[in-house]
């Protein structure tokens, strides 16, 4: 059992080197990340946010990706959190309109729901 523990430092160095050599995307303009909350996003993270922005429903929400399915609260909340975690702001920058529409969807959905309709039952 002691032999695998000797691999931990080597694994930590490998993972650190791998992560540090991944090229980052162009840093966001100052107004995108005013508080310096997050590091510059990787190209794949930027591509993921672009995909989400393109697939936001007209009502401001997101669904499970199946055409014709209505948007739902959980997927919309998670997509909105992705934009916030990526340094997006509701008041400025490129994510503002996406986040504003998502917030309006969540607010409207919660206001129109009772306790039972907000619970997902499999």
N, C-alpha and C positions, 0 to 999 in steps of 0.2 A: 504494500500500500504506500510505502514511502517513495518508491520510484516515480509514480505519477506526480507527486508534489514537486519533484525536482524540475518538472516540465513547466510549472506555472510561471517562473520568471521569463523563460524563453518564449512562452506563449504571449505573455504580456508585452514583451518587446516586439514580437511579430505583429500583434494587433495594433499597437501604437504606431509602428512604422507604416503599416498598411493604411490606417486612417489618416495619418499625417501626409501621405503622398497622394491622396485623392484630390484631384484639382477642384477647386471651388469655383462657383459661378461668379460673374462680375458682382462686386458688392452692391447692395441696394443703395439708391440715392439717400441722402440724409433724411429726407422726409419719410422714407419708408421704414426706417428703424431709428426714430429720434432718440430713444433712450439707450441705444446700443444693446438691446435686449438679447439679440441672437447673433451668432456668427454668420458670415456669408453662407448662403445656401449652396448646396451642391447642384450640379446640373440636373441630376435626377429629381431632386426636391423641387426645383423650379419647374421642370417638366410636369411633375405631378400636380402642382398648383395650377399650371396652365390648363392641364386636362380637366381638373375640377371646375375651373372658371368656365371653360367651354361647354361643360355638361350640366351646368346649373339650370334647373327648370325655370320656365318663365315666371312661376309663382315665387321664385327665390329659394326653393328647396332642392334637395337631391333625393333620388330614390335609389333602389338597389341596382340600377343600371339597365333594367329591362324596359324597353320602349312601352309606353302606355301605362306604366305603374305610377301611381301618385307618389309625390314626395312624402317623406316621413320625418318625424321629429328627430329620431336618433341619428340617421344618416346626415341630416342637415346640420345637426349640432357638431358631429365629428368633423365634417368638412369645414365648418366655420372655425373650429379649433385649429385645424391644420393651417388655415390662413393666418390666424392670430399667432400661432407658434412660429410661423415663418416670418414674423415681423410685420405683418399687415396691420393696418389701422383703419378704423371706421370713419375717420375724419379726413384722411389724406392718403395719397399714394394710389397705386394701381389696384389694390385690393379693396378700397373703400366702397365701391359700388357693389361688389360681390358680397362683402360683409354686411352692408346695409340691407340688401335684399334678403340675405339669410336671417338677419335679426328680425326683420319684419315678418318673415314666414314663421319663425319660432314663436314670436309674440302672438301672432294671430292664431296659430295652432293651439297654443296653451290657453289663450283666452276663450276659445271656442270649445274646449274640452272639459270633461269632468274627470274626477279621479279615476274612474274605471277605463276611460278611453285612452289614457296615457300609459296604461300598463300593457305591455306586449305579452300575449300568451301564446306559446308555441303550440 
